[in-house]
Amino acid sequence: MKHTLKLALASLLLACSSLASAAIYHVDVDTSSMSGQGGFVGFGLNGTGAPFVSAIISQFFGASLGAIDAEGTFNVFGDLSSSLKLDSHDLNQLTQGVVFGNKLQFDVEFTADQDLSTSGTSFAFTLLDKSFAALLGNDPSGVVVQAEFTPGAALNFSSNTAAAAITPVPEPETYALMGLGLLGLAMRRKRGVFARVS
């Protein structure tokens, strides 16, 4: 029994460590000042020849989806109604028409190559009006949040406006490690009870 438990714990730790290269973030953007207004959302990932990075956008809510702008969309897989994948093998961009609600939100999961020896890669989320002008923030191209993957540095995921908030989402291994810690405490306590009874 003791060896089986150790083997199970080691397997769980190994499984959790393989997930360590993924980072998930939840993004909230206050669009109440644009509620009912039409415009565009854009997602882009560039860095051809840079370390491989993929971004999966899911849980997109807060805007009624319209038509995809064919000229401003290339090399993307999926769609915003389920999940959208971009990767840095090629330049990627999605530009989609929307009618804004009060709060726009989505999750983005980044997976990066461990070899960060070449130039950087960047991810950007933009909000544009019907004439493709910036809606929020001080970036003239409409970038609201952006992530920079730079060799030798931690991921820099930041907002260009006070209307946007970025929150890290706990990864599955975080919960698994907490569970292991609680299991260890319970086992230690159980051993202490048995030691006092004997």
TAWOUR-V339414 format. One record per run of one state. SS is the DSSP state (H for helix, E for strand, - for the rest). FROM is the first residue (numbers start at 1). LEN is the number of residues. If there is no record, write none. Layout:
BEGIN
ss=SS from=FROM len=LEN
ss=SS from=FROM len=LEN
END
This chain:
BEGIN
ss=- from=1 len=1
ss=H from=2 len=16
ss=- from=18 len=4
ss=E from=22 len=9
ss=- from=31 len=1
ss=H from=32 len=3
ss=- from=35 len=3
ss=E from=38 len=9
ss=- from=47 len=6
ss=E from=53 len=16
ss=- from=69 len=1
ss=H from=70 len=3
ss=- from=73 len=1
ss=E from=74 len=1
ss=- from=75 len=2
ss=E from=77 len=2
ss=- from=79 len=4
ss=E from=83 len=5
ss=- from=88 len=4
ss=E from=92 len=21
ss=- from=113 len=8
ss=E from=121 len=9
ss=- from=130 len=4
ss=E from=134 len=1
ss=- from=135 len=8
ss=E from=143 len=7
ss=- from=150 len=6
ss=E from=156 len=4
ss=- from=160 len=4
ss=E from=164 len=5
ss=- from=169 len=3
ss=H from=172 len=26
ss=- from=198 len=1
END
